């Protein structure tokens, strides 16, 4: 009975578009609901690790 209400051209998969199906300006910017965080804290020079023996995680007997 439910088949009478289905679209005969529908293949059963939801019609979800891929972001890259849009024009380049649309997918080259993040969506307004998910802005990227400020990367300035990641771009600053990090504190150098103290010089010492390299630790590899392997125990030497």
KOLLO-621271 format. One record per residue: residue number from 0; residue in one letter; z, x, y of N, C-alpha, C, CB in turn. Coordinates in nm, 4 decimals, m for minus. Atoms other than C-alpha are relative to their C-alpha. Glycine has a CB too. Example, Ala and Ser with C-alpha at 12.3 -4.5 7.8 and 13.67 -1.06 7.14 Angstrom:
// residues 2
0; A; 0.0000; 0.0890; m0.1190; 0.7800; 1.2300; m0.4500; 0.0000; 0.0900; 0.1200; 0.1246; m0.0992; 0.0027
1; S; m0.0060; m0.0820; m0.1190; 0.7140; 1.3670; m0.1060; 0.0730; m0.0770; 0.1090; m0.1415; 0.0414; 0.0462
END
This chain:
// residues 61
0; X; 0.0000; 0.0819; m0.1188; 0.0000; 0.0000; 0.0000; 0.0000; 0.0871; 0.1263; 0.1206; m0.0936; m0.0008
1; X; m0.0059; m0.0863; m0.1163; 0.0783; 0.2857; 0.2400; m0.1313; 0.0690; 0.0290; 0.1064; 0.1016; m0.0179
2; X; 0.1283; m0.0669; m0.0203; m0.2675; 0.4345; 0.1888; m0.0876; m0.0740; 0.1008; m0.0737; 0.0131; m0.1324
3; X; 0.0806; 0.0779; m0.0941; m0.4133; 0.1548; 0.3986; 0.0243; 0.0424; 0.1443; 0.0299; m0.1482; m0.0156
4; X; m0.0355; m0.0378; m0.1369; m0.2384; 0.2962; 0.7070; m0.0281; 0.1471; 0.0302; 0.1461; m0.0295; 0.0248
5; X; 0.0269; m0.1421; m0.0207; m0.3343; 0.6626; 0.6585; m0.1413; 0.0206; 0.0524; 0.0203; 0.0783; m0.1303
6; X; 0.1313; m0.0372; m0.0502; m0.6232; 0.8259; 0.8400; m0.0790; 0.0607; m0.1157; 0.0111; 0.0999; 0.1203
7; X; 0.0748; m0.0552; 0.1135; m0.8962; 0.8938; 0.5801; m0.0417; 0.1456; 0.0210; m0.1231; m0.0840; m0.0258
8; X; 0.0375; m0.1386; m0.0256; m0.9808; 1.2252; 0.7507; 0.1163; 0.0967; m0.0008; m0.0692; 0.0093; 0.1301
9; X; m0.1187; m0.0853; m0.0034; m0.6248; 1.3557; 0.7378; 0.0183; 0.0676; m0.1342; 0.1255; m0.0813; 0.0369
10; X; m0.0115; m0.0745; 0.1247; m0.5732; 1.6290; 0.4776; 0.1439; 0.0151; m0.0468; m0.0618; 0.1356; 0.0161
11; X; m0.1392; m0.0082; 0.0430; m0.1943; 1.5948; 0.4560; 0.0790; 0.1089; 0.0693; 0.0057; 0.0218; m0.1463
12; X; m0.0694; m0.1080; m0.0707; m0.1123; 1.8986; 0.6709; 0.0238; m0.0409; 0.1450; m0.0815; 0.1324; m0.0069
13; X; m0.0229; 0.0332; m0.1409; 0.0471; 1.8647; 1.0145; m0.0958; 0.0776; 0.0901; 0.1460; 0.0299; 0.0395
14; X; 0.0923; m0.0637; m0.0939; m0.1792; 1.9466; 1.3070; 0.0795; 0.0880; 0.0957; m0.0829; m0.1064; 0.0784
15; X; m0.0743; m0.0957; m0.0818; 0.0057; 2.2521; 1.4408; m0.0962; 0.1110; 0.0392; 0.1251; 0.0572; m0.0763
16; X; 0.0907; m0.1036; m0.0481; m0.1996; 2.4837; 1.6563; 0.0694; 0.1352; 0.0002; m0.0513; m0.0339; 0.1406
17; X; m0.0518; m0.1363; m0.0079; m0.1555; 2.8593; 1.6399; m0.0026; 0.0422; 0.1468; m0.0837; 0.0991; m0.0896
18; X; m0.0006; m0.0415; m0.1419; m0.0562; 3.0177; 1.9744; m0.1243; 0.0777; 0.0411; 0.1218; 0.0845; 0.0280
19; X; 0.1169; m0.0792; m0.0362; m0.3581; 3.2495; 1.9599; m0.1274; m0.0834; 0.0065; m0.0180; 0.1126; m0.0987
20; X; 0.1156; 0.0878; m0.0131; m0.5935; 2.9497; 1.9442; m0.0263; m0.0364; 0.1456; 0.0203; m0.1264; m0.0824
21; X; 0.0146; 0.0323; m0.1419; m0.5382; 2.9050; 2.3203; m0.0684; 0.1152; 0.0727; 0.1378; m0.0302; 0.0639
22; X; 0.0599; m0.1050; m0.0823; m0.6965; 3.1030; 2.6010; 0.0997; 0.1143; 0.0202; m0.0455; m0.0571; 0.1368
23; X; m0.0835; m0.1197; m0.0116; m0.5620; 3.4556; 2.6652; 0.1145; m0.0163; 0.1000; m0.0853; 0.1179; 0.0403
24; X; m0.1150; 0.0120; m0.0922; m0.3517; 3.3720; 2.9776; 0.1129; m0.0862; m0.0552; m0.0460; m0.0578; 0.1319
25; X; m0.1035; 0.0891; 0.0526; m0.1662; 3.1025; 2.7836; 0.0929; 0.0747; m0.0943; m0.0633; m0.1193; m0.0721
26; X; m0.0852; m0.0656; 0.0984; m0.0429; 3.3273; 2.5014; 0.0403; 0.1417; 0.0385; m0.0693; 0.0030; m0.1316
27; X; m0.0409; m0.1341; m0.0407; m0.0068; 3.6525; 2.6949; 0.1323; m0.0019; 0.0765; m0.1087; 0.0641; 0.0858
28; X; m0.1284; 0.0146; m0.0678; 0.3028; 3.5184; 2.8753; 0.0959; m0.0759; m0.0911; m0.0166; m0.0732; 0.1365
29; X; m0.0952; 0.0746; 0.0826; 0.6220; 3.4016; 2.7037; 0.0139; m0.1438; 0.0498; 0.1374; 0.0697; m0.0003
30; X; m0.0194; 0.1381; m0.0444; 0.6865; 3.0275; 2.7096; 0.1147; m0.0093; 0.1000; 0.0270; m0.0918; m0.1199
31; X; m0.1028; 0.0154; m0.1026; 0.8988; 2.9049; 2.9997; 0.1363; m0.0278; m0.0615; m0.0374; m0.1121; 0.0960
32; X; m0.1287; 0.0312; 0.0617; 1.1671; 2.7869; 2.7564; 0.0609; 0.1217; m0.0687; m0.0161; m0.1132; m0.1003
33; X; m0.0512; m0.1195; 0.0654; 1.2035; 3.1361; 2.6069; m0.0358; 0.1246; 0.0804; m0.0550; 0.0108; m0.1428
34; X; 0.0327; m0.1194; m0.0786; 1.1927; 3.3970; 2.8841; 0.0564; 0.1250; m0.0669; 0.0546; m0.0129; 0.1439
35; X; m0.0464; m0.1260; 0.0569; 1.2264; 3.7567; 2.7779; 0.1193; 0.0520; 0.0797; m0.1139; 0.1044; m0.0018
36; X; m0.1146; m0.0558; m0.0723; 1.5541; 3.9318; 2.8641; m0.0435; 0.1173; 0.0874; 0.1095; 0.0450; m0.0986
37; X; 0.0284; m0.1116; m0.0896; 1.5655; 4.1943; 3.1372; 0.0110; 0.1308; m0.0780; 0.0969; m0.0001; 0.1219
38; X; m0.0037; m0.1225; 0.0796; 1.4716; 4.5263; 2.9690; 0.0547; 0.1209; 0.0749; m0.1370; 0.0313; m0.0494
39; X; m0.0416; m0.1162; m0.0791; 1.6181; 4.7474; 3.2461; 0.1115; 0.0787; m0.0689; 0.0463; m0.0447; 0.1385
40; X; m0.1066; m0.0710; 0.0701; 1.9267; 4.8294; 3.0371; m0.0519; 0.0836; m0.1153; 0.1022; m0.0977; m0.0510
41; X; 0.0573; m0.0755; 0.1113; 1.7071; 4.9485; 2.7521; m0.0854; 0.1163; 0.0477; m0.0828; m0.0914; m0.0876
42; X; 0.0894; m0.1033; m0.0504; 1.4842; 5.1603; 2.9736; 0.0733; 0.1166; 0.0642; m0.0948; m0.0594; 0.0986
43; X; m0.0756; m0.1095; m0.0587; 1.7636; 5.3742; 3.1207; 0.0206; 0.1089; m0.1046; 0.1359; m0.0498; 0.0551
44; X; m0.0215; m0.1120; 0.0915; 1.8198; 5.7186; 2.9712; 0.1318; m0.0196; m0.0727; m0.0012; 0.1354; 0.0758
45; X; m0.1221; 0.0181; 0.0785; 2.0693; 5.6948; 2.6901; 0.0801; 0.1297; m0.0014; m0.0335; m0.0448; m0.1444
46; X; m0.0874; m0.1165; 0.0081; 2.3642; 5.9293; 2.6495; m0.0385; 0.0791; m0.1238; 0.1507; m0.0414; m0.0042
47; X; 0.0402; m0.0850; 0.1121; 2.2685; 6.2236; 2.4295; 0.1127; 0.0093; m0.1019; m0.0394; 0.1407; 0.0493
48; X; m0.0986; m0.0136; 0.1073; 2.4432; 6.2535; 2.0948; 0.0579; 0.1408; 0.0039; m0.0637; m0.0300; m0.1393
49; X; m0.0588; m0.1343; m0.0006; 2.6888; 6.5448; 2.0698; m0.0638; 0.0887; m0.1062; 0.1514; m0.0079; m0.0227
50; X; 0.0602; m0.0952; 0.0936; 2.5499; 6.8556; 1.9057; 0.0971; 0.0274; m0.1135; m0.0386; 0.1319; 0.0716
51; X; m0.0838; m0.0247; 0.1172; 2.6805; 6.9103; 1.5566; m0.0855; m0.0044; m0.1247; 0.1147; m0.1027; m0.0094
52; X; 0.0786; 0.0033; 0.1235; 2.5810; 6.9133; 1.1943; m0.0648; m0.1377; m0.0178; 0.0892; 0.0342; m0.1226
53; X; 0.0718; 0.1252; 0.0215; 2.3245; 6.6537; 1.1052; 0.0581; m0.0716; m0.1211; m0.1516; 0.0255; m0.0190
54; X; m0.0539; 0.0798; 0.1096; 2.4584; 6.3758; 0.8886; m0.1157; m0.0778; m0.0601; 0.1148; m0.0961; 0.0483
55; X; 0.1113; 0.0671; 0.0659; 2.2100; 6.2503; 0.6326; 0.0452; m0.1147; m0.0877; m0.0779; 0.0980; m0.0821
56; X; m0.0482; 0.1061; 0.0858; 2.4330; 6.0170; 0.4340; 0.0025; 0.0388; m0.1461; m0.0836; m0.1211; 0.0178
57; X; 0.0007; m0.0465; 0.1385; 2.4026; 6.2270; 0.1189; 0.1197; 0.0921; m0.0191; m0.1342; 0.0731; m0.0355
58; X; m0.1172; m0.0836; 0.0280; 2.7191; 6.3756; m0.0300; m0.0438; 0.1271; m0.0718; 0.1046; m0.0775; m0.0852
59; X; 0.0311; m0.1284; 0.0621; 2.6954; 6.7443; m0.1175; 0.1272; 0.0523; m0.0639; m0.0576; 0.1023; 0.1040
60; X; m0.1190; m0.0485; 0.0710; 2.9335; 6.8789; m0.3805; 0.0058; 0.1500; m0.0005; 0.0025; m0.0516; m0.1424
END
